[in-house]
């Protein structure tokens, strides 16, 4: 499973109940979502901490809202 898929699963879990990554797996399961192993969840996280990834994500969110870019 790729990093983007892990991210797509982790975000709703954190919105439903803002808990730790490990407990987020429980939230996913309770919400009826497919879960992943903790190791799979943790593997792509360093890439999400990179400035370039965060900037790209922020730009995508801004574009989705149709708001002007802050850059």
C-alpha positions in Angstrom: 0.0 0.0 0.0 1.4 3.4 -1.0 1.8 6.4 1.1 -1.1 8.3 -0.5 -3.5 5.4 0.4 -2.2 5.3 4.0 -2.8 9.1 4.2 -6.3 8.8 2.8 -7.1 6.3 5.5 -5.4 8.1 8.4 -7.0 11.5 7.8 -10.7 10.5 8.4 -9.7 8.5 11.5 -7.9 11.6 12.9 -11.0 13.7 12.2 -13.4 11.2 13.7 -11.2 10.9 16.9 -7.9 12.8 17.2 -5.8 10.0 18.8 -2.4 8.5 18.3 -1.4 6.8 15.0 -1.7 3.4 16.7 -5.1 4.2 18.2 -6.1 5.6 14.8 -6.1 2.0 13.5 -8.8 1.2 16.1 -10.8 4.2 15.0 -10.6 3.1 11.4 -11.8 -0.4 12.3 -14.7 0.9 14.4 -15.7 3.2 11.5 -15.9 0.2 9.2 -12.8 1.2 7.2 -10.1 -1.2 6.0 -7.2 -1.2 8.4 -3.5 -1.5 7.8 -0.7 -2.7 10.0 1.1 -0.1 12.2 4.2 -0.7 10.3 2.5 0.1 7.0 1.0 3.2 8.5 4.3 4.4 9.8 6.4 3.7 6.7 5.4 6.8 4.6 5.2 9.3 7.4 8.8 10.7 7.0 7.8 11.8 3.4 4.8 13.7 4.8 7.1 15.7 7.1 9.0 17.1 4.1 8.4 20.8 3.2 7.9 19.9 -0.4 5.1 17.4 0.4 3.4 19.8 2.8 3.5 22.6 0.3 2.1 20.5 -2.4 -0.7 19.3 -0.1 -1.5 22.9 0.9 -1.6 23.9 -2.7 -3.9 21.1 -3.6 -6.2 22.0 -0.7 -6.3 25.6 -1.8 -7.0 24.6 -5.4 -9.8 22.3 -4.3 -11.4 25.2 -2.4 -11.0 27.5 -5.3 -9.2 30.0 -3.1 -6.3 32.2 -4.3 -2.9 30.7 -3.5 -0.9 32.2 -0.6 2.4 31.7 -2.5 
